Amino acid sequence: MKAIISAACAAVFLLSGCATTTTTQNWAKFTIDEHGRVSDVTFEKSSGSDIMDASLKRGVISRFYEVVPKPLPNRTYLQPLVLVTPTTLEDYMRQDAKTAY
């Protein structure tokens, strides 16, 4: 039991200096059709994952209608985004590969 607690404490200590999230500045561009509905959403920078981008689009569209309840037809709106993503094991492995000799 002491070995498990010691290992857990060591892991917490070693990982305490690691960044657990990353932030990225981005923009969402909303294209409004002739009926005043969002017809397209594009991001300045893709997340690299189609699934994550689709999920993000659903979120920003619902938020867009809260901020702009009646968008003007045939317009384009820009919304700044700050994306916060958790750091994954792959991110750490990629960093280690960069620093390897």
DSSP file with accessible surface (Angstrom, degrees, kcal/mol):
  #  RESIDUE AA STRUCTURE BP1 BP2  ACC     N-H-->O    O-->H-N    N-H-->O    O-->H-N    TCO  KAPPA ALPHA  PHI   PSI    X-CA   Y-CA   Z-CA
    1    1 A M     >        0   0  168      0, 0.0     4,-2.1     0, 0.0     5,-0.2   0.000 360.0 360.0 360.0 -40.8    0.0    0.0    0.0
    2    2 A K  H  >  +     0   0  178      1,-0.2     4,-2.7     2,-0.2     5,-0.2   0.870 360.0  55.0 -61.9 -36.6    2.9    2.4    0.8
    3    3 A A  H  > S+     0   0   76      2,-0.2     4,-2.5     1,-0.2    -1,-0.2   0.897 107.7  48.6 -64.8 -39.2    4.4    1.7   -2.6
    4    4 A I  H  > S+     0   0  117      2,-0.2     4,-2.5     1,-0.2    -2,-0.2   0.936 113.3  46.4 -67.0 -44.6    1.2    2.7   -4.4
    5    5 A I  H  X S+     0   0   92     -4,-2.1     4,-2.7     2,-0.2     5,-0.2   0.923 113.2  49.9 -64.6 -40.9    0.8    5.9   -2.4
    6    6 A S  H  X S+     0   0   77     -4,-2.7     4,-2.4     1,-0.2    -1,-0.2   0.918 111.6  48.4 -63.4 -42.3    4.5    6.7   -2.9
    7    7 A A  H  X S+     0   0   62     -4,-2.5     4,-2.3     2,-0.2    -1,-0.2   0.912 112.0  49.2 -65.0 -40.9    4.1    6.1   -6.7
    8    8 A A  H  X S+     0   0   53     -4,-2.5     4,-2.4     2,-0.2    -2,-0.2   0.922 111.7  48.6 -65.1 -42.5    1.0    8.3   -6.8
    9    9 A C  H  X S+     0   0   79     -4,-2.7     4,-2.5     1,-0.2    -2,-0.2   0.908 111.3  50.3 -64.1 -40.0    2.7   11.1   -4.9
   10   10 A A  H  X S+     0   0   49     -4,-2.4     4,-2.8    -5,-0.2     5,-0.2   0.913 110.2  50.1 -64.3 -41.6    5.7   10.9   -7.2
   11   11 A A  H  X S+     0   0   47     -4,-2.3     4,-2.4     2,-0.2    -2,-0.2   0.926 111.5  48.1 -63.7 -43.2    3.5   11.1  -10.3
   12   12 A V  H  X S+     0   0  105     -4,-2.4     4,-1.2     2,-0.2    -2,-0.2   0.930 113.3  48.1 -62.8 -43.7    1.7   14.1   -9.0
   13   13 A F  H  < S+     0   0  154     -4,-2.5     4,-0.5     1,-0.2     3,-0.4   0.934 113.6  46.4 -63.0 -45.0    5.0   15.8   -8.1
   14   14 A L  H  < S+     0   0  127     -4,-2.8     3,-0.5     1,-0.2    -1,-0.2   0.874 117.2  43.0 -67.7 -37.0    6.5   15.1  -11.6
   15   15 A L  H >< S+     0   0  106     -4,-2.4     3,-1.6    -5,-0.2    -1,-0.2   0.592  90.9  86.3 -86.2  -9.2    3.4   16.2  -13.5
   16   16 A S  T 3< S+     0   0   89     -4,-1.2    -1,-0.2    -3,-0.4    -2,-0.1   0.801  89.3  50.4 -64.4 -26.4    2.7   19.3  -11.4
   17   17 A G  T 3  S+     0   0   75     -3,-0.5    -1,-0.3    -4,-0.5     2,-0.2   0.503  91.7 101.4 -87.8  -2.3    5.1   21.4  -13.5
   18   18 A C  S <  S-     0   0   42     -3,-1.6     2,-0.3     1,-0.1    -3,-0.0  -0.577  79.4-113.9 -85.8 143.6    3.5   20.3  -16.8
   19   19 A A        -     0   0   63     -2,-0.2     3,-0.1     1,-0.1    -1,-0.1  -0.572  25.1-168.5 -71.7 133.7    1.1   22.5  -18.7
   20   20 A T        +     0   0  101     -2,-0.3    67,-2.4     1,-0.1     2,-0.3   0.582  66.6  28.9-102.4 -12.5   -2.4   20.9  -18.6
   21   21 A T  E     -A   86   0A  71     65,-0.3     2,-0.3     2,-0.0    -1,-0.1  -0.970  60.8-152.6-141.3 159.1   -4.0   23.1  -21.2
   22   22 A T  E     -A   85   0A  61     63,-2.6    63,-2.5    -2,-0.3     2,-0.4  -0.964  12.0-149.0-127.5 148.5   -3.1   25.1  -24.3
   23   23 A T  E     -A   84   0A  95     -2,-0.3     2,-0.4    61,-0.2    61,-0.2  -0.933  10.8-171.1-118.5 145.5   -4.9   28.2  -25.6
   24   24 A T  E     -A   83   0A  54     59,-2.0    59,-2.9    -2,-0.4     2,-0.3  -1.000  20.4-132.2-136.3 132.3   -5.2   29.3  -29.2
   25   25 A Q  E     +A   82   0A 125     -2,-0.4     2,-0.3    57,-0.2    57,-0.2  -0.674  41.3 157.0 -80.3 137.1   -6.5   32.5  -30.7
   26   26 A N  E     -A   81   0A   3     55,-2.6    55,-3.1    -2,-0.3     2,-0.4  -0.933  32.0-133.3-152.1 171.0   -8.9   31.9  -33.5
   27   27 A W  E     -A   80   0A 110     -2,-0.3    17,-2.2    53,-0.3     2,-0.5  -0.994   7.1-149.9-133.2 140.9  -11.8   33.5  -35.4
   28   28 A A  E     -AB  79  43A   0     51,-2.8    51,-2.6    -2,-0.4     2,-0.6  -0.942  11.9-155.8-107.2 131.7  -15.2   32.2  -36.5
   29   29 A K  E     -AB  78  42A  93     13,-3.2    13,-1.9    -2,-0.5     2,-0.5  -0.944   7.2-160.7-110.1 118.8  -16.6   33.7  -39.7
   30   30 A F  E     -AB  77  41A   0     47,-3.3    47,-2.4    -2,-0.6     2,-0.5  -0.884   2.2-159.0-102.4 124.8  -20.4   33.4  -40.0
   31   31 A T  E     -AB  76  40A  43      9,-2.8     8,-3.3    -2,-0.5     9,-1.3  -0.897  10.9-154.0-102.2 125.8  -22.0   33.8  -43.4
   32   32 A I  E     - B   0  38A   4     43,-2.9     6,-0.2    -2,-0.5    43,-0.2  -0.848   8.2-140.7-104.2 133.4  -25.7   34.7  -43.2
   33   33 A D    >   -     0   0   29      4,-2.9     3,-1.7    -2,-0.4    41,-1.4  -0.131  37.7 -85.9 -82.7-175.5  -28.1   33.8  -46.0
   34   34 A E  T 3  S+     0   0  119      1,-0.3    -1,-0.1    39,-0.2    -2,-0.0   0.648 127.0  56.1 -69.2 -12.8  -30.9   35.9  -47.5
   35   35 A H  T 3  S-     0   0  122      2,-0.2    -1,-0.3    37,-0.1     3,-0.1   0.355 119.7-105.3 -98.7   4.1  -33.3   34.7  -44.8
   36   36 A G  S <  S+     0   0   12     -3,-1.7     2,-0.3     1,-0.3    -2,-0.1   0.705  79.8 126.4  81.7  21.0  -31.1   35.8  -41.9
   37   37 A R  S    S-     0   0  138     33,-0.1    -4,-2.9     1,-0.0     2,-0.4  -0.829  70.8 -99.7-110.7 151.5  -29.9   32.3  -41.0
   38   38 A V  E     +B   32   0A  25     -2,-0.3    -6,-0.2    -6,-0.2     3,-0.1  -0.524  40.8 173.7 -67.3 119.8  -26.3   31.1  -40.6
   39   39 A S  E     +     0   0A  69     -8,-3.3     2,-0.3    -2,-0.4    -7,-0.2   0.678  63.7  10.3-101.5 -22.1  -25.5   29.3  -43.8
   40   40 A D  E     -B   31   0A  75     -9,-1.3    -9,-2.8     2,-0.0     2,-0.4  -0.985  53.4-164.3-157.5 145.5  -21.8   28.6  -43.2
   41   41 A V  E     +B   30   0A   5     -2,-0.3     2,-0.3   -11,-0.2   -11,-0.2  -0.999  15.4 176.9-130.4 127.9  -19.3   28.8  -40.4
   42   42 A T  E     -B   29   0A  55    -13,-1.9   -13,-3.2    -2,-0.4     2,-0.4  -0.955  18.8-138.9-128.5 152.3  -15.5   28.7  -41.1
   43   43 A F  E     -B   28   0A  30     -2,-0.3   -15,-0.2   -15,-0.2     3,-0.1  -0.856  15.7-133.5-109.2 146.1  -12.6   29.0  -38.7
   44   44 A E  S    S+     0   0  126    -17,-2.2     2,-0.4    -2,-0.4    -1,-0.1   0.916 100.7  23.6 -60.1 -42.8   -9.4   30.9  -39.4
   45   45 A K  S    S-     0   0  100    -18,-0.3    -1,-0.2    -3,-0.1     2,-0.1  -0.992  83.1-134.4-126.5 130.9   -7.5   27.9  -38.1
   46   46 A S        -     0   0   77     -2,-0.4     4,-0.1    -3,-0.1    -4,-0.0  -0.477  14.1-132.0 -76.8 152.7   -8.8   24.4  -38.1
   47   47 A S        -     0   0   50      2,-0.3    -1,-0.1    -2,-0.1     3,-0.1   0.646  44.4-113.9 -75.9 -15.2   -8.2   22.3  -35.0
   48   48 A G  S    S+     0   0   72      1,-0.2     2,-0.5     2,-0.0    -2,-0.0   0.313  92.1  90.8  96.3  -7.0   -7.0   19.5  -37.2
   49   49 A S     >  -     0   0   47      1,-0.1     4,-2.6     2,-0.0    -2,-0.3  -0.978  61.7-156.7-125.8 122.2   -9.9   17.2  -36.4
   50   50 A D  H  > S+     0   0  139     -2,-0.5     4,-2.4     1,-0.2     5,-0.2   0.885  98.5  51.8 -62.5 -36.8  -13.1   17.3  -38.4
   51   51 A I  H  > S+     0   0  140      2,-0.2     4,-2.2     1,-0.2    -1,-0.2   0.931 111.3  45.9 -66.4 -44.4  -15.1   15.9  -35.4
   52   52 A M  H  > S+     0   0   87      1,-0.2     4,-2.6     2,-0.2    -2,-0.2   0.914 112.7  50.7 -66.3 -40.3  -13.8   18.6  -33.1
   53   53 A D  H  X S+     0   0   20     -4,-2.6     4,-2.6     2,-0.2    -2,-0.2   0.911 110.2  49.8 -63.1 -41.5  -14.4   21.3  -35.7
   54   54 A A  H  X S+     0   0   41     -4,-2.4     4,-2.0     2,-0.2    -2,-0.2   0.919 112.4  47.5 -64.3 -41.3  -18.0   20.1  -36.2
   55   55 A S  H  X S+     0   0   64     -4,-2.2     4,-1.9     1,-0.2    -2,-0.2   0.917 112.0  49.8 -64.8 -42.7  -18.6   20.1  -32.5
   56   56 A L  H  X S+     0   0   43     -4,-2.6     4,-2.7     1,-0.2     5,-0.2   0.902 107.5  55.0 -63.7 -39.3  -17.1   23.6  -32.2
   57   57 A K  H  X S+     0   0   74     -4,-2.6     4,-2.3     1,-0.2     5,-0.2   0.922 106.2  50.9 -60.7 -44.4  -19.3   24.9  -35.0
   58   58 A R  H  X S+     0   0  163     -4,-2.0     4,-1.9     1,-0.2    -1,-0.2   0.922 112.7  47.4 -59.6 -41.4  -22.5   23.7  -33.3
   59   59 A G  H  X S+     0   0   36     -4,-1.9     4,-2.0     1,-0.2    -2,-0.2   0.920 112.8  46.0 -66.7 -44.2  -21.4   25.5  -30.1
   60   60 A V  H  X S+     0   0    8     -4,-2.7     4,-2.4     1,-0.2    -1,-0.2   0.844 110.1  55.0 -73.0 -28.5  -20.5   28.8  -31.8
   61   61 A I  H  X S+     0   0   55     -4,-2.3     4,-1.9    -5,-0.2    -1,-0.2   0.945 109.5  46.2 -67.6 -44.9  -23.7   28.8  -33.8
   62   62 A S  H  X S+     0   0   68     -4,-1.9     4,-0.8    -5,-0.2    -2,-0.2   0.917 115.7  46.5 -64.4 -38.4  -25.9   28.5  -30.7
   63   63 A R  H  X S+     0   0  121     -4,-2.0     4,-1.9     1,-0.2     3,-0.5   0.870 106.2  60.3 -68.8 -35.3  -23.8   31.2  -29.0
   64   64 A F  H  X S+     0   0    8     -4,-2.4     4,-3.5     1,-0.2    -2,-0.2   0.926 102.2  51.4 -59.4 -44.6  -24.0   33.4  -32.1
   65   65 A Y  H  < S+     0   0   81     -4,-1.9    -1,-0.2     1,-0.2    -2,-0.2   0.754 107.3  54.2 -68.9 -21.1  -27.8   33.5  -31.9
   66   66 A E  H  < S+     0   0  131     -4,-0.8    -1,-0.2    -3,-0.5    -2,-0.2   0.883 116.4  37.3 -73.4 -39.7  -27.6   34.6  -28.3
   67   67 A V  H  < S+     0   0   87     -4,-1.9    -2,-0.2     1,-0.3    -3,-0.2   0.884 132.5  27.0 -78.5 -40.9  -25.3   37.5  -29.2
   68   68 A V     <  +     0   0   31     -4,-3.5    -1,-0.3    -5,-0.2    -2,-0.1  -0.790  68.8 174.9-123.8  85.2  -27.0   38.4  -32.5
   69   69 A P  S    S+     0   0   96      0, 0.0    -1,-0.1     0, 0.0    -4,-0.1   0.829  80.5  29.0 -65.0 -31.4  -30.7   37.3  -32.1
   70   70 A K  S    S-     0   0  186    -33,-0.0   -33,-0.1     2,-0.0   -34,-0.1  -0.691  82.2-164.8-129.4  80.4  -31.7   38.8  -35.5
   71   71 A P        -     0   0   12      0, 0.0    -6,-0.0     0, 0.0    -3,-0.0  -0.327  27.7-107.9 -66.3 147.5  -28.7   38.8  -37.9
   72   72 A L    >   -     0   0   90      1,-0.1     3,-0.6     2,-0.0   -40,-0.1  -0.518  40.5-102.9 -73.8 140.8  -29.0   40.9  -41.0
   73   73 A P  T 3  S+     0   0   63      0, 0.0   -39,-0.2     0, 0.0   -40,-0.1  -0.261  97.6  14.1 -64.4 152.0  -29.5   39.0  -44.3
   74   74 A N  T 3  S+     0   0  114    -41,-1.4     2,-0.3     1,-0.2   -41,-0.2   0.859  99.3 126.2  53.5  44.3  -26.6   38.5  -46.7
   75   75 A R    <   -     0   0  136     -3,-0.6   -43,-2.9   -42,-0.2     2,-0.4  -0.812  53.8-135.7-124.0 168.0  -24.0   39.6  -44.2
   76   76 A T  E     -A   31   0A  81     -2,-0.3     2,-0.4   -45,-0.2   -45,-0.2  -0.993  19.0-168.1-125.5 131.8  -20.8   38.2  -42.7
   77   77 A Y  E     -A   30   0A  57    -47,-2.4   -47,-3.3    -2,-0.4     2,-0.4  -0.929   7.2-151.9-118.9 145.0  -20.0   38.3  -39.0
   78   78 A L  E     -A   29   0A 113     -2,-0.4   -49,-0.2   -49,-0.2    -2,-0.0  -0.945   9.4-172.0-115.9 138.5  -16.7   37.6  -37.3
   79   79 A Q  E     -A   28   0A  41    -51,-2.6   -51,-2.8    -2,-0.4     2,-0.1  -0.991  20.5-131.7-130.0 123.4  -16.4   36.3  -33.8
   80   80 A P  E     -A   27   0A  81      0, 0.0     2,-0.4     0, 0.0   -53,-0.3  -0.488  26.7-165.4 -70.8 145.7  -13.1   36.1  -31.9
   81   81 A L  E     -A   26   0A  17    -55,-3.1   -55,-2.6    -2,-0.1     2,-0.5  -0.975  19.7-159.5-130.8 145.0  -12.5   32.7  -30.2
   82   82 A V  E     -A   25   0A  85     -2,-0.4     2,-0.5   -57,-0.2   -57,-0.2  -0.975  20.5-155.4-120.2 110.5  -10.0   31.5  -27.6
   83   83 A L  E     -A   24   0A  29    -59,-2.9   -59,-2.0    -2,-0.5     2,-0.6  -0.780   6.7-166.0 -90.6 128.4   -9.8   27.8  -27.8
   84   84 A V  E     +A   23   0A  89     -2,-0.5   -61,-0.2   -61,-0.2    -2,-0.0  -0.967  12.5 177.2-114.7 116.5   -8.7   26.0  -24.6
   85   85 A T  E     -A   22   0A  34    -63,-2.5   -63,-2.6    -2,-0.6     2,-0.1  -0.957  29.8-115.4-122.5 140.9   -7.7   22.4  -25.2
   86   86 A P  E     -A   21   0A  91      0, 0.0     2,-0.3     0, 0.0   -65,-0.3  -0.415  34.8-109.5 -70.5 147.2   -6.3   19.9  -22.6
   87   87 A T        -     0   0   26    -67,-2.4     2,-0.2    -2,-0.1     3,-0.0  -0.619  38.0-155.7 -75.9 134.1   -2.8   18.6  -23.1
   88   88 A T     >  -     0   0   60     -2,-0.3     4,-1.5     1,-0.1     3,-0.4  -0.614  30.9-105.1-106.7 169.9   -2.7   15.0  -24.2
   89   89 A L  H  > S+     0   0  118      1,-0.2     4,-2.3    -2,-0.2     5,-0.2   0.888 121.1  58.9 -60.1 -36.7   -0.1   12.3  -23.9
   90   90 A E  H  > S+     0   0  117      1,-0.2     4,-2.4     2,-0.2    -1,-0.2   0.867 100.9  55.6 -62.2 -36.2    0.6   12.7  -27.6
   91   91 A D  H  > S+     0   0   36     -3,-0.4     4,-2.1     2,-0.2    -1,-0.2   0.920 108.9  46.8 -61.9 -43.7    1.4   16.4  -27.0
   92   92 A Y  H  X S+     0   0   57     -4,-1.5     4,-2.3     2,-0.2    -2,-0.2   0.911 112.0  50.3 -65.1 -39.7    4.1   15.4  -24.5
   93   93 A M  H  X S+     0   0  116     -4,-2.3     4,-2.0     1,-0.2    -2,-0.2   0.899 109.6  51.1 -66.6 -37.4    5.5   12.7  -26.7
   94   94 A R  H  X S+     0   0  135     -4,-2.4     4,-1.6     2,-0.2    -1,-0.2   0.909 110.1  49.8 -65.5 -39.3    5.7   15.2  -29.6
   95   95 A Q  H  X S+     0   0  103     -4,-2.1     4,-1.4     1,-0.2    -2,-0.2   0.912 109.8  51.3 -65.4 -40.6    7.6   17.7  -27.3
   96   96 A D  H  X S+     0   0  103     -4,-2.3     4,-0.9     1,-0.2    -1,-0.2   0.893 107.0  53.6 -63.6 -37.4   10.0   14.9  -26.3
   97   97 A A  H  < S+     0   0   72     -4,-2.0     3,-0.3     1,-0.2    -1,-0.2   0.873 106.8  52.7 -66.2 -33.8   10.7   14.1  -29.9
   98   98 A K  H  < S+     0   0  169     -4,-1.6    -1,-0.2     1,-0.2    -2,-0.2   0.845 112.8  43.4 -69.2 -34.5   11.6   17.7  -30.6
   99   99 A T  H  < S+     0   0  100     -4,-1.4    -1,-0.2    -5,-0.1    -2,-0.2   0.538  89.5 108.5 -91.7  -5.4   14.1   17.9  -27.8
  100  100 A A     <        0   0   69     -4,-0.9    -3,-0.0    -3,-0.3    -4,-0.0  -0.413 360.0 360.0 -70.8 148.2   15.7   14.5  -28.5
  101  101 A Y              0   0  275     -2,-0.1    -1,-0.1     0, 0.0    -2,-0.1  -0.530 360.0 360.0 -89.6 360.0   19.2   14.6  -29.9
